[in-house]
Amino acid sequence: MAWIAKASSTEKIERRAEPYVTAQMKAAWEKEILPRYATKHGALMPILHEVQHAYRQVPYQAMIEIAQFLSLKPADVLDTVTFYEEFTTEKMGECVIGICQSIACEICGHNAILN
């Protein structure tokens, strides 16, 4: 199997002046999410879900900001985002339709949606 290598070392990360993780978000996370977990690392997934819901993606700058907030390495946050398929680093549309290629979906007529 051939591997496709990405030029990550030369990739430019878009940065904006205002942070993605606002003070209001941090306050809500400290009040609602962090108390539910024994460690800050445990709160990473719910926080990533909230950021993705707010921006329809998890931008690289936001990953760095989340890592600082949770006292984690940015690489740990990036590993989590790239491991799970529900997270994306590229902006998604407002409506995302997922269609599986299973027998059950085929019987239900998934080709009509695909076409």
VOPAGU-2260 file (C-alpha; in pm, 1 decimal, decimal comma):
REM VOPAGU-2260
SITE   aa  ch    i         X         Y         Z
SITE  MET   A    0       0,0       0,0       0,0
SITE  ALA   A    1     140,1     335,6     -96,7
SITE  TRP   A    2     137,9     607,9     164,4
SITE  ILE   A    3      57,4     965,5      79,0
SITE  ALA   A    4     280,1    1204,7     266,7
SITE  LYS   A    5     158,9    1553,3     347,5
SITE  ALA   A    6     399,3    1844,8     350,8
SITE  SER   A    7     308,0    1935,5     709,2
SITE  SER   A    8     640,7    2098,3     785,7
SITE  THR   A    9     589,8    2362,3     517,4
SITE  GLU   A   10     213,9    2403,1     557,3
SITE  LYS   A   11     104,0    2753,5     655,8
SITE  ILE   A   12    -139,5    2777,9     943,9
SITE  GLU   A   13    -391,3    3054,5     899,0
SITE  ARG   A   14    -403,7    3272,5    1207,3
SITE  ARG   A   15    -658,1    3535,5    1285,3
SITE  ALA   A   16    -620,2    3825,6    1524,7
SITE  GLU   A   17    -902,8    3727,7    1758,8
SITE  PRO   A   18    -885,1    3386,5    1928,3
SITE  TYR   A   19   -1123,8    3105,9    1842,2
SITE  VAL   A   20   -1151,1    3009,3    2208,5
SITE  THR   A   21   -1316,5    3309,0    2371,9
SITE  ALA   A   22   -1324,1    3397,7    2741,0
SITE  GLN   A   23   -1695,1    3316,2    2740,4
SITE  MET   A   24   -1626,1    2966,3    2604,5
SITE  LYS   A   25   -1353,7    2907,4    2863,3
SITE  ALA   A   26   -1583,2    3016,2    3145,8
SITE  ALA   A   27   -1858,3    2782,8    3024,3
SITE  TRP   A   28   -1613,6    2492,9    2993,1
SITE  GLU   A   29   -1476,6    2551,7    3343,7
SITE  LYS   A   30   -1828,4    2558,2    3484,2
SITE  GLU   A   31   -1999,9    2284,4    3280,6
SITE  ILE   A   32   -1743,0    2046,2    3130,5
SITE  LEU   A   33   -1430,5    2032,4    3348,0
SITE  PRO   A   34   -1612,6    1931,8    3671,3
SITE  ARG   A   35   -1743,3    1615,6    3500,4
SITE  TYR   A   36   -1393,6    1473,8    3440,4
SITE  ALA   A   37   -1116,1    1362,3    3674,5
SITE  THR   A   38    -848,6    1518,7    3453,4
SITE  LYS   A   39    -842,7    1807,0    3208,6
SITE  HIS   A   40    -743,5    1564,3    2934,2
SITE  GLY   A   41   -1077,2    1389,3    2979,4
SITE  ALA   A   42   -1258,3    1708,9    2879,3
SITE  LEU   A   43   -1080,7    1729,2    2543,2
SITE  MET   A   44   -1342,5    1547,1    2333,7
SITE  PRO   A   45   -1646,3    1748,2    2453,4
SITE  ILE   A   46   -1453,3    2072,3    2406,3
SITE  LEU   A   47   -1353,7    1971,5    2053,0
SITE  HIS   A   48   -1718,1    1891,4    1978,0
SITE  GLU   A   49   -1822,6    2238,4    2096,4
SITE  VAL   A   50   -1555,3    2411,3    1887,2
SITE  GLN   A   51   -1651,9    2210,0    1579,9
SITE  HIS   A   52   -2018,8    2291,1    1637,4
SITE  ALA   A   53   -1939,4    2663,4    1670,4
SITE  TYR   A   54   -1707,6    2694,0    1367,7
SITE  ARG   A   55   -1802,2    2385,4    1157,0
SITE  GLN   A   56   -1437,6    2278,2    1183,8
SITE  VAL   A   57   -1155,5    2256,6    1435,9
SITE  PRO   A   58    -901,1    2513,4    1312,1
SITE  TYR   A   59    -533,1    2459,1    1390,7
SITE  GLN   A   60    -519,5    2785,3    1584,8
SITE  ALA   A   61    -810,2    2662,9    1799,6
SITE  MET   A   62    -621,8    2338,5    1870,1
SITE  ILE   A   63    -329,9    2538,3    2008,2
SITE  GLU   A   64    -565,2    2750,4    2219,3
SITE  ILE   A   65    -743,0    2440,5    2352,7
SITE  ALA   A   66    -408,4    2279,8    2435,0
SITE  GLN   A   67    -307,2    2587,8    2634,6
SITE  PHE   A   68    -642,2    2593,6    2815,5
SITE  LEU   A   69    -620,0    2224,3    2910,8
SITE  SER   A   70    -242,8    2229,8    2978,4
SITE  LEU   A   71    -182,2    1972,7    2704,9
SITE  LYS   A   72      65,6    1950,2    2420,9
SITE  PRO   A   73     -75,4    2082,0    2090,8
SITE  ALA   A   74      32,5    1751,4    1934,4
SITE  ASP   A   75    -203,8    1562,3    2168,7
SITE  VAL   A   76    -495,8    1776,1    2054,1
SITE  LEU   A   77    -397,4    1736,3    1687,5
SITE  ASP   A   78    -367,6    1357,9    1733,5
SITE  THR   A   79    -720,4    1345,0    1873,8
SITE  VAL   A   80    -867,5    1561,1    1596,4
SITE  THR   A   81    -703,1    1363,1    1317,4
SITE  PHE   A   82    -779,4    1022,3    1473,6
SITE  TYR   A   83   -1156,6    1059,2    1505,3
SITE  GLU   A   84   -1356,9    1090,0    1183,6
SITE  GLU   A   85   -1621,1    1316,5    1337,2
SITE  PHE   A   86   -1368,9    1600,7    1361,7
SITE  THR   A   87   -1250,9    1794,6    1057,8
SITE  THR   A   88    -990,8    2063,6    1004,6
SITE  GLU   A   89   -1164,2    2187,7     690,3
SITE  LYS   A   90   -1487,2    2385,7     702,8
SITE  MET   A   91   -1798,4    2174,2     651,9
SITE  GLY   A   92   -2126,4    2283,5     501,5
SITE  GLU   A   93   -2425,1    2374,4     716,7
SITE  CYS   A   94   -2597,1    2046,3     631,1
SITE  VAL   A   95   -2389,2    1729,4     611,9
SITE  ILE   A   96   -2550,4    1415,1     477,3
SITE  GLY   A   97   -2377,7    1090,0     564,1
SITE  ILE   A   98   -2447,9     788,2     345,9
SITE  CYS   A   99   -2301,0     450,7     425,8
SITE  GLN   A  100   -2229,0     183,0     169,3
SITE  SER   A  101   -2379,3    -104,6     370,2
SITE  ILE   A  102   -2634,0    -356,8     247,5
SITE  ALA   A  103   -2902,7    -204,4     471,2
SITE  CYS   A  104   -2857,9     142,0     317,2
SITE  GLU   A  105   -2844,6      -5,7     -30,9
SITE  ILE   A  106   -3177,0    -181,0      25,4
SITE  CYS   A  107   -3325,7     146,4     151,6
SITE  GLY   A  108   -3221,6     317,7    -173,4
SITE  HIS   A  109   -2903,9     511,0     -94,6
SITE  ASN   A  110   -2829,7     542,5    -468,1
SITE  ALA   A  111   -3120,4     785,3    -507,8
SITE  ILE   A  112   -2954,4    1018,9    -258,8
SITE  LEU   A  113   -2608,5     972,5    -409,2
SITE  ASN   A  114   -2734,3    1061,9    -755,4
